[in-house]
Amino acid sequence: MNNQIVKNEEDINLIPVKSEKRLVNFLLDIVGFYIFAILFGFCLSIIGLGDLISEQDETFLGYLIVFIYYLFFEFKWQKTPGKWITKSVVVVRDGSKPDFSHILIRTISRFIPFEAFSFIGKNPIGWHDKISKTIVIDDDKRKETLIESSSLFCLKCGEKIDNNSKFCSKCGSNIPSVKINKKRSINKKIIKK
């Protein structure tokens, strides 16, 4: 199956993960939803609110749990537990870390009817990716892209850093000195694969 190469304004080529990996992410996250829902229900019962939820509220609560699950994990770590296992990550089309608005739009877009069918075909980019201007890539490709982009980003937390910084202002990680390659030779290697 061919992967589409996403070109953005800065001419960074990002190769989305294959459809098969997206399916595995989804199936693993279904397990994650149930674990998350059980923990959520357990917490409600501990504080005495477990009996307050009626059967009508269960559907709404299910949607709320899915919403919180994706919003929390993708905003905090750029990946859900399913993406951790498959070593994939959500990035903005320029290779940077998504901000809260990207993840919020991405999460809301998942509730569009028939959105799951947007992955059918050769293009492994769903509507929630297109609408939020994000893409799911292999985590090792993210690190290569972050180093090669015209802006520098911390490899540990994904925060944008100044070109002259020696440490990340958010997480304090040491930033190795990197010479920016304007030709983006690393992307040529990615395209040939």
URFENTA-V948195 format. One record per pair of residues at least 12 apart in sequence whose ideal C-beta (glycine too) atoms are under 10 Angstrom apart, sorted by the first residue. I is the first residue (numbers start at 1). J is the second residue. Records with the same first field share a line. If there is no record, write none. Layout:
I=J + J
//
This chain:
1=18 + 19 + 20 + 121 + 122 + 123 + 124
2=18 + 122 + 123 + 124
3=15 + 16 + 17 + 18 + 19 + 122 + 123 + 124 + 125 + 137 + 191 + 193
4=16 + 122 + 123 + 124 + 125 + 135
5=187 + 190 + 191
6=93 + 125 + 129 + 133 + 135 + 137
7=93 + 187
8=92 + 93 + 94 + 95 + 133 + 135 + 149
9=93 + 94
10=93 + 94 + 95 + 96 + 149 + 150 + 151 + 184
11=94 + 149 + 150 + 182 + 184 + 187
12=91 + 93 + 94 + 95 + 96 + 145 + 146 + 148 + 149 + 150 + 184 + 186 + 187
13=95 + 141 + 145 + 148 + 184 + 186 + 187 + 188 + 190 + 191
14=91 + 92 + 93 + 94 + 95 + 135 + 136 + 137 + 138 + 141 + 142 + 145 + 187 + 190
15=124 + 135 + 137 + 138 + 141 + 145 + 187 + 190 + 191 + 193
16=88 + 123 + 124 + 125 + 126 + 129 + 135 + 136 + 137 + 138 + 141
17=83 + 86 + 87 + 88 + 89 + 124 + 125 + 135 + 136 + 137 + 138 + 139 + 141
18=88 + 124 + 138
19=119 + 120 + 121 + 122 + 123 + 124 + 125 + 126
20=86 + 124
21=82 + 83 + 86 + 87 + 88 + 124 + 136 + 138
22=82 + 83 + 86 + 88 + 119 + 124 + 125 + 126 + 129 + 136
23=116 + 119 + 124
24=82 + 83 + 85 + 86 + 88
25=79 + 80 + 81 + 82 + 83 + 84 + 85 + 86 + 88 + 136
26=80 + 82 + 116 + 119 + 126
27=82
28=80 + 81 + 82 + 83 + 84 + 85 + 86
29=66 + 69 + 70 + 73 + 80 + 81 + 82 + 83 + 85
30=66 + 82
31=81 + 82 + 85
32=66 + 69 + 70 + 73 + 80 + 81 + 82 + 84 + 85
33=62 + 65 + 66 + 69 + 70 + 80 + 81 + 82
34=65
35=69 + 81
36=65 + 66 + 68 + 69 + 72 + 73 + 81
37=58 + 61 + 62 + 64 + 65 + 66 + 69
38=65
39=65
40=61 + 64 + 65 + 68 + 69
41=53 + 61 + 65
44=61
63=111
66=107 + 110 + 111
67=104 + 107 + 108 + 110 + 111
68=107
69=81 + 107
70=90 + 103 + 104 + 106 + 107 + 108 + 110 + 128
71=100 + 103 + 104 + 106 + 107 + 108
72=103 + 107
73=90 + 103
74=89 + 90 + 98 + 102 + 103 + 104 + 106 + 107 + 132 + 134 + 136
75=90 + 97 + 98 + 99 + 100 + 102 + 103 + 104 + 106 + 107
76=103
77=89 + 90 + 157 + 158
78=90 + 91 + 92 + 97 + 98 + 103 + 134 + 136 + 139 + 142 + 157 + 158
79=136 + 139
83=136 + 139
84=139
86=136 + 138 + 139
87=138 + 139 + 140 + 142
88=136 + 137 + 138 + 139 + 140 + 141 + 142
89=135 + 136 + 137 + 138 + 139 + 140 + 141 + 142 + 143 + 158
90=102 + 103 + 106 + 129 + 132 + 134 + 135 + 136 + 137 + 142
91=134 + 135 + 136 + 137 + 139 + 141 + 142 + 145 + 146 + 153 + 158
92=132 + 133 + 134 + 135 + 158
93=129 + 130 + 132 + 133 + 134 + 135
94=133 + 135 + 145 + 149 + 150 + 151 + 153
95=135 + 137 + 141 + 142 + 143 + 144 + 145 + 146 + 147 + 148 + 149 + 150 + 151 + 153 + 158
96=142 + 145 + 146 + 149 + 151 + 153 + 158 + 159 + 160
97=142 + 146 + 153 + 154 + 157 + 158 + 159 + 160 + 170
98=132 + 133 + 134 + 135 + 158
101=132
102=131 + 132 + 133 + 134
103=132 + 134
104=132
105=128 + 131 + 132 + 133 + 134
106=126 + 127 + 128 + 129 + 130 + 131 + 132 + 133 + 134
107=128 + 132
108=128 + 131 + 132
109=126 + 127 + 128 + 129 + 130 + 131 + 132 + 134
110=126 + 127 + 128 + 131 + 132
111=128
112=126 + 127 + 128 + 131
114=127
115=127 + 128 + 131
116=128
118=130
124=136
137=190
138=190
141=186 + 187 + 190 + 193
142=155 + 158
143=155
144=186 + 187 + 189 + 190
145=184 + 186 + 187 + 190
146=158 + 160 + 178
147=176 + 178 + 179 + 180 + 181 + 186
148=178 + 180 + 181 + 182 + 183 + 184 + 185 + 186 + 187 + 190
149=180 + 184 + 187
150=163 + 180 + 181 + 182 + 184
151=163 + 180
152=164 + 165 + 168 + 175 + 176 + 178 + 180
153=168 + 175
154=167 + 168 + 169 + 170 + 171 + 172 + 173 + 174 + 175
155=168 + 173 + 175 + 176
156=168 + 170 + 171 + 172 + 173 + 174 + 175
157=170 + 171 + 172 + 173
158=170 + 171
159=171 + 173
161=173 + 175
162=175
163=175 + 177 + 178 + 180
164=177
//
